Amino acid sequence: MPSGTLLYAQSGGVTAVINATASAVLQEARARRVRVLAARNGILGALREDLIDASKLPIAAVRALAHTPGGAFGSCRHKLGDLETDRAKYARLLDVLRAHDVRWFLYNGGNDSADTALKVSRLARAFDYPLTCIGVPKTVDNDLAVTDCCPGFGSAAKYTAVSVREAALDVAAMADTSTKVFVHEAMGRHAGWLAAAAGLAGQGPDDAPQLILFPERVFDEADFLANVRRVVDRVGWCVVVASEGIRTADGRFVSDAGGGRDAFGHAQLGGVAAHLAGRVKDALGLKVHWALPDYLQRSARHLASKTDVDQAMAVGRAAVRFALAGRNATMPVIRRTSDAPYRWTIEAAPLEQVANHEKTMPAGFIRRDGYGITAAARRYLEPLVRGEAPPPYGRDGLPKYVTPPQVAVARRLADWDG
Amino acid sequence: MPSGTLLYAQSGGVTAVINATASAVLQEARARRVRVLAARNGILGALREDLIDASKLPIAAVRALAHTPGGAFGSCRHKLGDLETDRAKYARLLDVLRAHDVRWFLYNGGNDSADTALKVSRLARAFDYPLTCIGVPKTVDNDLAVTDCCPGFGSAAKYTAVSVREAALDVAAMADTSTKVFVHEAMGRHAGWLAAAAGLAGQGPDDAPQLILFPERVFDEADFLANVRRVVDRVGWCVVVASEGIRTADGRFVSDAGGGRDAFGHAQLGGVAAHLAGRVKDALGLKVHWALPDYLQRSARHLASKTDVDQAMAVGRAAVRFALAGRNATMPVIRRTSDAPYRWTIEAAPLEQVANHEKTMPAGFIRRDGYGITAAARRYLEPLVRGEAPPPYGRDGLPKYVTPPQVAVARRLADWDG
């Protein structure tokens, strides 16, 4: 049994499969007889010395995490400043790591989390504390650099494509006397990955979604409305998928219904579909419905992609292996080796190449007219939503999700007043 | 082979399983060697003589309808007036029925559709035209009289309960530093059946949804906000499920309050969840997210309840049997004979007892404080969401839904100018 403790924490927006990664981390660590602590609510749990003894979780609960959405240990939105600015915070963190003999730190999150993991690795080096830091990828936004795709995205993509296909059948049936336009709002602040995934719901120009609005393209209301009109005239109805982050030519977000900013300083969005629906109704006089699935799209474990679950578990296992091998400041990433048949492997990428970089969607993924996806996008996206991995259901007709017992680790330090 | 034609049509808002009923109608009619025509877009297809020869559909397509959401033949929102007012319309309808030797008419819908079926039966009697009219139940609103439950409701209920359970795991993980309140808007203008179904997602008072808002209770904003505050203080986060039809003491729909002007000066379409989220944010200063699944909740065939699919098919088969037996002006309804084990049978109810009646939720289903469901509600609801009946999925990761070829029947009459 290797001496020392592995600390695992979850960060940023959770996904349908981040717990599958946690499950794989715990299973791999058990197989290697490594003790695992989990920090509650991400890096904040480490700072607060709010730790859970994950090695004591019943194996049944560990396995059940693989089919449970949400973040079993709690997540957080908290970005560490640089070593100078946040000196006290870093000192405290080092105290906690020392107190619990943490030798490996796995931080499971997106861009900001990779940045945090990188900073913690620099902190350890600056203080000569022997620590291996691994970033573990996760985000429905699919915007991490280096990796071909991000665990969490495939399931949200599948949810989006399936939901849009289903809603389109509904609208098609109602269009003669009722709803003619349906607007579906997809997550995606800066990159239209999830909106693009909706494109998988149809094939030809008359299939839904007939219009996709990407944040990568300037939103031109007049052109959009003219297109809606054309589609309704031709098909009888129109399904629009709008990315939450679309902006007009002057750089303003089309809708900012949530107002305010989140803890990372990002604009808090959420009202694009309602706005577009209003415009369709007022300007075109068409009956319109809209959907805002919000968290439903990133927590729909019942509709997870098997590819996504497999990759989420693979990066978890690899993260433990990389940690124990001392591959400091790296992230296990997915490399695609073939589109058809779809093949992928796990590789190690330097955290420096991941942290604070944002992968945008290739320009070649958006159709020339700006309202749909290309064959190249389809080749990229389709394998990611492939395969089903439904959770077990109980006699009550609901998925058997678990909330694992959280055995707190006794504190060894005074309270943190940060 | 019985002489004459059976005419089937779909009406009102479609569901995840109305096509399962259609599939059962077509299969039962084939077994009895009865020719079936389907009217496109409900009763309007009958008036327009826009008919599909459903007997010519490939059997594979007929079977696949059982796992396809939406309305395969198109639906409509169109209510017939009384015989005097709509005399010309009724004369035309009779002409079409005669021209195609229609002897059995099956109208698959909700309250209004039962009313239409009843009117058509009276029309036939008034003109001595031999016609058996059957209403076939369908509605996610679960508000039809006589029947214990309505095909379509169980699947929407399952979607709602599962979605709320999943979103709650997300919120629980984020609450420490981010979203503390989540509002999920459920369909239900007059009765809170779907909002009640969300109650199946949890058991104890700390489980989500901690607060359900029913249209059966007056919405008191101050009391609601105080409750949100209490739940957040106690649990750390709060999931609210709001029925779209909640009203304040003066009778105004809360959803109307949402319809102001957006930042661009355009009309902002309303929504209960958006409004409540805004109030939680402004009055309590809590970070809030909200979801409006809209059509997604009634077309989510991927998450259908097996009980619901079974019942949808059973009423379809029974409708054909009742029609051929000449049980005019009836509807096959579901009678519950036992809660545990759950048992049900199909019976015939007079359309007069169904048409234009609306079944409200029993007062004993809502908890005394008005924010949750009782054990009695749970006993009623739980069997309806039980069992899974997933559609087959393709290699592309999406459900194999079908759009059956629509073989038009040659017209025998002049165009209708109604």
Interface residues (C-beta under 8 A of the other chain):
Chain A: Q10 G13 V14 A16 R40 N41 L44 T68 P69 G70 G71 A72 G74 S75 C76 R77 H78 K158 A161 V162 S163 R165 E166 A167 A168 L169 D170 V171 A172 A173 M174 A175 D176 T177 S178 T179 F182 L200 A201 S255 D256 A257 G259 G260 D262 A263 G270 G271 A274 H275 A277 G278 R279 K281 D282 H289 W290 A291 L292 P293 D294 Y295 L296 R298 S299 A300 R301 H302 L303 S305 T307 E382 V385 R386 G387 E388 P390 Y393 R395 D396 G397 L398 P399 Y401 T403
Chain B: Q10 G13 V14 A16 R40 N41 L44 T68 P69 G70 G71 A72 G74 S75 C76 R77 H78 K158 A161 V162 S163 R165 E166 A167 A168 L169 D170 V171 A172 A173 M174 A175 D176 T177 S178 T179 F182 L200 A201 D262 A263 F264 H266 A267 Q268 L269 G271 A274 K281 K287 H289 W290 A291 L292 P293 D294 Y295 L296 R298 S299 A300 R301 H302 L303 S305 T307 E382 V385 R386 G387 E388 P390 Y393 R395 D396 G397 L398 P399 Y401 T403
